[in-house]
């Protein structure tokens, strides 16, 4: 005990030096983060706090109206239609995109010889501007477009795709075509992070391809699934550009999305309704993220 006593001041000194070093590194980190935090505060948090305030007020007089703006929004038929179409689009597109991109990633992962060529091919749609892609869709899906001309030669009467319920499926195809390569590359990065020795050990124990996929690939891809799902959900709201450029402010009711609604309310300066709808949208988005994080933690 007497011999170890002189070590106590030395240990305390080391701990103080370690704490000072950590505090110094923390101050440096906050200095690097400060510009971004200031930008987010000025351009995101403060404007959105004003949106929350406006959602409880009348637009012109700024008088407090309570929840009347929210009641007006929830009773609005255009809002209900936009929410229904947006949810339908998300619930159909995201599972399809995740499954198809994962299938392509697995195929490329097993065929490393030509993987680079196929990855480049599937990533090309991301480099095509939205306006150019819309021109392609008009050439294909217009009432007198290439697809209807081909059907006419086969003896089948064509339809005006963008002015019928088929417009929704054109939009789904557009979203899948543009984003499948991006998600495929993200899946490939997750697959490359799995240790090949796990598959070798499973194969030595007699596991087949399905058992390897179920018990090794899927569990180890769960972190990638969460990230890719969030990015796919965010990208699903970018499809509004194509819908707007094809059909304008008021497209066919099957592709009338929340983005159309917000754009039309902004054009007509319905600030109180737009503010209330924006708050509802953010609450839904935050709630969805919270639920996904809970499921992601449970899966780990």
N, C-alpha and C positions, 0 to 999 in steps of 0.2 A: 504493500500500500504506500509506503514512504517513497519507494522508487518511482511509482506512477504519478505521484503528486505534482512534480515539475511539468508533466505533460499537459495538465489541465489548462494553464495559461496559454500554452502553445495551441491547443485545440480551439480555445475561445478566440484567439487571434485569427486562426484560419477561418473559423466560421464568420467572424466579422468581415474579413476580406472577401469571403464568398458572397455574403449578403450585399456588400458595397458594389461588387462586380455585377450582381444580378440587378440591383437598382439602377446602375449605370446603363446596362443593356436595355432595361425596361424604358428608361428615359429616351434612349436613342430610338427604340421602336416606336414610342409615342410621337417623337418628332417626325419620323418618316410617315406615320399614319395621319398626322395632323392635317396636311393639305386635303387628303381624301375625306377625312371626317368633316372638315369645314365645307367642302364642296357638297357632300351629302346633306349636311345640315341646312345650308343656304338654298340649295336647288331642289331638295327632296322633302326633308322633314318639315321645314317651315311652310313651304307651299301646301303640303298635305294637311298640316294642322289647320291652315286657313280653309282648306276644302271641308274638313270636318266641321269647322265653325259655320261655314255657309250652308252645310246640309241641314242645319237646324234653324236657318233664317230665311226670310223672304228676300228675293234677289234685289229688288229695287230699294225698299225701305230699310232693309237689314234688321227688321223686327223679328224677335224670336217666335218661331212657329212650332216648336216641339218636334214631334215625330210626323207631322203632316206631310212633309216632303217624302219621307220614306213610304208612307201609306199611298201617296200619289204614284210613286214609282212602282211599287209592288202591284198596284191595280192597273197599271198601264199595259195595254195589250201588246204594244210593240216591244216593251221590255220583256214580257213573258215569252214572246215568240223568239226574241234574240237569245234569251237564256236557254230556252229549249233547244234551239239549233246549235248553240255553242256547246252545250253539254253533250248533245248527240254526236257532234263532230269529234269532240275530245274523246268520248268513250268508245267510239269506233276506231278512230285513227291511231291513238297511242298504243293500244294493245296490238293492232295490226302492224304498226311500225316496229315495235319492240320485237315481235315474233319473227317478222320477215328479215329484219336486219340481223338478228341473232342467227337465223338459219344461214344467211349469206356469210356471216363472219365465221361460222363453224366450217362451212365449205371451203372458204379461203384459207382457214387455219390448217386444214388437212391437205391443201394443195399449195404448198409454199413456192412451187416453181414459177407460177404465173400470178402470184398474189399481187405484186406491184402493179401489173397492167390492169387487173380487175379493180383494184382500189382506186387507181386514177380514173378509170372509166365511170365508176359509181360516184366519184366526187365531182365530176364535171357539172352536173345540174346546179351545184352550189355556186359555180362561177358564172352562171347565166343570169343576167339582170332580169328583174321581175317584168319589166316592160317587154323584153324580147320573148320571155316565156309566155306572156299573155298573148302576144301576136301569134305564137305557135298554137296555143289553145284555140284562138279564133279561127285559124286556118283549118284546124282539125274538127272542131265541134260546132262551127257555125251551121245555120240551117242549110246553107249551100257550101259547106266545107268539104274537106277531102273525105272524111269518114262517111258522110251521107252520099257523096258521089260514088264511093266504093260500094255502099249498100245498094244504091240504085242500079249499078251494073249487075248486082247479084239478084235483082228483082225484089228487093226489100225497100219499103218506103221509109225514108229517113225522118228524123224529128229535129226540132230546134232544141238542142240539149240545154242551152243556158236559160231557156224560158219555160222549162218544165221541171218536174221533180228530179230529173236526171242531172240537173246542175249540181246537186249535192254530191253525187258520186264523181263528177268531174273534179270538184274541189278536193275530195278525198284522194283521188288519183294524183292530183297536182301536189298535194302535201307529201304523199308517200314517195313520189318520184323525186322530189327535191331533197328530202331529208334521209332517205334510206342509206345513202352512202356515208353520210356524216355519222349516223348511229352505228353503222357497220364498223367504221374505224374505231369508234369508242369501245365497242364490244371486243375488237381484236386486241386493243391495248389491255383489256382485262384478261383475255385468254392468254396473252403472252406473259402475264404475271403469275400464272399457275405453274408450279414446279412440275416438269415432265416426269420426274421420278414417281410422282403420285399415280400417274396413269400406268407406269411400268409395274409398280407394286400391285395395283389393282388387277392388271392383266395377268400377273403371275399367280394371283389368287383365283383366277378364273372369271373375273368380271368381264361382261360384254360391253359393247358400245353404249347401250342404254343405261346400264348400271354405272358406268363411268360418268356419263352425262348427269345422271340424277344425283349421285352421291358425291361427286367431286366438282364437276363444272358448275352446276347450278348454285350450290352453297358458296363456292368461292367467288362467284360472280355477283353475289347479292349487293356488295358496295357499288359495283358498276351499275347494277340495275337501278338503284336509287338515283344515282347521278344522271344516268341516261334518261330515266323517266321524267325527272324535273326539267332537263334541257328540252326533251321532246314536247313537254307541256308548254314551255315558254315559246318554242318555235311554232306551236300550233296557232298561236295568236298572230303570227306574222303572215299567215295565209290570207289575211284581210287585204293585203296589197293586190293579190291576184284577183280576188272577188270584186274589189272596187274598180280595178282597171278594166275588167271584163264587162261589168254590169252597172257601174256607177253607184250613186248613193242609195238607190232603191232597187236592188236585184230581186230575183225570184225569191219568194218567201222561204223556200227551203234552204237558202244560203244567206239569209238575213241574220248577221251575227252581232254580237255585242259591240264590236268595233264600228259597224254601221250605225248603230244606235247612238253611241257616244259622238260620232262624227256629225250626225244630223242634229243632235241636241246642241252641240257646240256651234254649228252653223246658225241655228235659230236662237242662240244665246239663252237656252234654258238652263241657266247656271245652277239653280236650286235642285232641279231634277238630276242633272249631271253629277253634282256633288254627292247627293244621296246615293246614287247608283255606284259611284266610284268607291264610297265607303263600304257599301255592301260587297262589292267585288273584292276589295282588299281583305275584308273579314273572311270571306270564303276562301281566298287564296292562302291566307295565313293559317286558317283552320285545316285546309288540305295538307299543307306542308307539315303541320304538327302531327296529323294522323300518319302521314307517310314516315316521318321520323320515328314515331312510336313503333310502327311495324318493322322498320329497318333495325331498330335496337333489339326488338324481340327475336328477329331472325338471326342476329349475331349470337 
